């Protein structure tokens, strides 16, 4: 990535599929190819990864539990990109400064 995109993908054999691409502007991309591949990177010591009270931060992205029922994906721009609820609901973002786990 480039800091503006956070991609979840998986690999089976040689086939790589993007599950979801979160964008810093609060929008979501589905399976639209793999413009930010991760599987060609070598593994090694992690950099830019920190954690705190119920959150994990990777670069400019923070994923965390807002409360016992709500999990959010946010970018350092203040956009909440995706919200997941314990009652099997999720809402796309585009919201700015909504949850504040940053």
C-alpha positions in Angstrom: 0.0 0.0 0.0 0.4 3.6 -0.2 -1.2 4.7 3.1 -4.5 5.5 1.4 -5.6 1.9 0.9 -6.0 -1.0 3.3 -6.6 -4.3 1.5 -7.8 -7.6 2.8 -7.0 -10.4 0.4 -6.4 -14.2 0.4 -4.3 -16.6 -1.6 -5.2 -20.1 -2.7 -2.4 -21.7 -4.7 -1.3 -19.0 -7.1 -4.7 -17.3 -7.1 -4.9 -14.0 -5.1 -8.3 -12.4 -4.5 -9.1 -9.1 -2.9 -11.8 -9.4 -0.3 -12.2 -5.7 0.5 -10.2 -2.6 -0.2 -10.8 0.2 2.3 -9.9 3.7 1.0 -8.9 6.7 3.1 -11.7 8.8 1.7 -14.2 6.5 3.5 -15.2 4.5 0.4 -15.0 0.7 -0.1 -13.9 -1.2 -3.2 -14.8 -4.9 -3.7 -13.1 -7.4 -5.9 -11.7 -5.0 -8.6 -8.5 -6.9 -9.4 -5.6 -6.5 -7.1 -4.0 -3.0 -7.5 -2.2 -3.2 -4.2 -0.9 -6.8 -4.0 0.5 -8.0 -0.6 1.5 -11.5 -1.4 4.7 -10.6 -3.3 6.1 -8.9 -0.2 8.7 -10.7 1.9 8.0 -11.3 5.6 10.2 -9.9 8.3 10.0 -7.5 11.3 6.9 -5.4 11.3 7.2 -1.7 11.1 4.4 0.9 11.6 2.3 -1.5 13.7 1.2 -0.4 17.2 -1.6 -1.4 19.5 -3.5 0.0 22.5 -6.7 -0.3 24.4 -8.9 -2.5 22.1 -7.2 -1.3 18.8 -4.5 -2.3 16.3 -2.9 0.4 14.2 -1.2 -0.5 10.9 0.4 2.6 9.3 -2.4 5.2 9.0 -5.1 2.6 9.6 -6.7 1.8 12.9 -9.0 -1.2 13.6 -10.6 -1.5 16.9 -13.5 -2.2 19.2 -15.5 0.9 20.0 -17.5 -1.1 22.6 -18.6 -4.7 23.1 -20.9 -4.5 20.1 -19.1 -2.3 17.6 -15.9 -2.8 15.6 -14.6 -0.1 13.3 -12.0 0.5 10.5 -10.8 4.1 10.5 -8.1 6.1 8.7 -5.9 8.9 10.1 -7.9 11.4 8.0 -10.7 10.8 10.4 -12.9 8.8 8.1 -14.7 5.7 9.5 -14.6 3.4 6.5 -16.5 0.4 7.8 -18.5 -0.4 11.0 -19.3 -4.0 12.1 -22.0 -4.7 14.7 -22.4 -7.8 16.9 -25.9 -8.3 15.6 -24.6 -9.3 12.2 -24.9 -5.9 10.6 -22.3 -3.8 8.9 -22.4 -0.3 7.5 -20.1 1.3 5.0 -18.3 4.5 6.0 -17.7 7.8 4.5 -18.3 9.2 7.9 -15.8 11.7 9.2 -15.0 11.8 12.9 -17.9 9.5 13.8 -16.3 7.0 16.1 -13.0 8.5 17.2 -10.8 5.5 18.0 -7.9 7.4 16.4 
